[in-house]
Amino acid sequence: MTKQEIIAKVNNLLVEEFEIEESLLTPDASLKSDLEIDSLDFVDIVVLIDREFGFKPKAEELKTVKTLQDFYDYIEAHL
C-alpha cells in the first residue's frame, strides 16, 4: 500500500466514522485539539486500524501519535 493510499483510507475513515470535516484533515492537524479525537475515539481507532489495515496497534505506541502526519507514518511503518 502506498503512502497516498494510506492517507486516502485514513482520511476517509475519519470523515465517515467520526464525522470530521475533510477540510480539517491536514498533515499538521493535532488529533486531539484540531480534530477533537478523545480517548474513547482512540478505542474505536484501534478497531478500525485492525479491520482496515490488518494489525492491532498498541496503546502505548499510539500515545506518541500527536498529528495526522504521525498517524499516517505510524500506519505506514506497521504495514
N, C-alpha and C positions, 0 to 999 in steps of 0.2 A: 504494500500500500504506500502510495507516495505521500509526501507532506501535504500537498494540496488536497488529496482525498481525505486525509485525517482532518484537516481544517474544515472542509466542507461537511463532513459527517458530524464533527463536534458541534459546529455552529447550528446545523440542522437540529440536533438533539436539544440544544439549549433553547432554540426557538419553539420547537414542538412540545417538549416536556416541561419546560419551565416558563414558557410564555415571555421570553426575553426579547425585547426589540432588536431586530437584526442590526440596526444602526449602532447599537451599543457594543457589538462584537468586534472590537479592535484588539490586536495583539497585546497592547499595553493595558487593557482594561483589567482592573482588580476584580477578582471573583467575588470577594466579599463586599467591598464598598461600591463598586460601579455596577456590578451585575446582581447584587443583593442575594448571593447564594449563601445560605446559612448551614449550620452543622447538620440539620435534618436533610437538607438538599444533598449534602455530600454522601449521605447513606444511599440516596437514590442514584447518585452519580456512580457509585461503586457498582451497583446492579447494572446500570446502563453500560458501563465500560465492559463488564463481564459479558453481557449479551452482545454488544456491538463489535467489540474488539477481541474477545476470547481470552481475556486474562482478568484476574481479580486483583485490583490494586490493594496495597497495604495502607492502612490508615496513617501509620507514621510517615510513610512516603508522601502521602497527599498533603501533609502539613507543610511541605516545602513548596507546594504549588500555590503561588500567590496571584499570578496574572494568567490571562488566557494563553499567552505565549508559553508560559511554564507548563500549562495543561497540554498544549499541543506537543511540546517537547517530551513531556513525561510519557504520553501515549506512544509517540514515535520510538522512544528508547526501549519500550517494553514489547514492541511487536517483533 
